[in-house]
Amino acid sequence: MLQLDLKKMILDRMVHLVSRGYVIPVCSYIKSCFQKQSCDISLIRHFVTEVHEQIAEITDSLIHPRGTN
């Protein structure tokens, strides 16, 4: 269980890298893990879910900017 939590924490850091512009390298790595089946599918799902949430937050802030009426 501890090992799985550590892997999730690393994936969370990778999500942060995506938010900072390292989309292609990070997504290429995740894709290679998926294709090689070298990573548990639940970790891939966790990564995709976290990236999706980031995108939703960014999109929402663009559609509904704060301070405008």
SEVEX-110391 format. One record per residue (C-alpha): residue in one letter; x negated, y negated, z. Coordinates in steps of 0.2 Angstrom, whole numbers, padded with zeros to 4 digits, always signed. Example, Ala and Ser with C-alpha at 12.3 -4.5 7.8 and 13.67 -1.06 7.14 Angstrom:
% SEVEX-110391
A-0062+0022+0039 S-0068+0005+0036 
***
This chain:
% SEVEX-110391
M+0000+0000+0000 L-0014-0012+0004 Q-0022-0009-0013 L-0006-0013-0022 D-0004-0029-0012 L-0022-0034-0017 K-0019-0030-0035 K-0003-0041-0034 M-0013-0055-0026 I-0026-0054-0041 L-0011-0055-0053 D-0004-0070-0044 R-0021-0078-0047 M-0020-0073-0066 V-0003-0082-0066 H-0011-0097-0060 L-0024-0096-0074 V-0010-0095-0086 S-0003-0111-0079 R-0020-0119-0081 G-0021-0115-0100 Y-0030-0098-0100 V-0014-0090-0108 I-0023-0080-0122 P-0037-0072-0112 V-0025-0067-0098 C-0011-0061-0109 S-0024-0051-0119 Y-0031-0043-0103 I-0013-0039-0097 K-0009-0032-0114 S-0024-0021-0114 C-0020-0014-0097 F-0003-0010-0103 Q-0009-0001-0119 K-0022+0009-0110 Q-0010+0013-0096 S-0024+0008-0084 C-0012-0002-0073 D+0004+0003-0064 I+0019-0003-0073 S+0026-0012-0058 L+0011-0023-0058 I+0014-0028-0076 R+0032-0031-0071 H+0027-0042-0057 F+0015-0052-0068 V+0029-0055-0082 T+0041-0060-0068 E+0029-0073-0061 V+0025-0080-0078 H+0043-0081-0082 E+0047-0090-0066 Q+0033-0103-0070 I+0040-0106-0087 A+0057-0108-0080 E+0051-0121-0068 I+0041-0131-0081 T+0056-0130-0093 D+0068-0136-0079 S+0057-0151-0075 L+0056-0156-0093 I+0075-0155-0095 H+0079-0163-0079 P+0065-0175-0074 R+0066-0181-0056 G+0070-0200-0053 T+0081-0202-0069 N+0099-0204-0068 
***
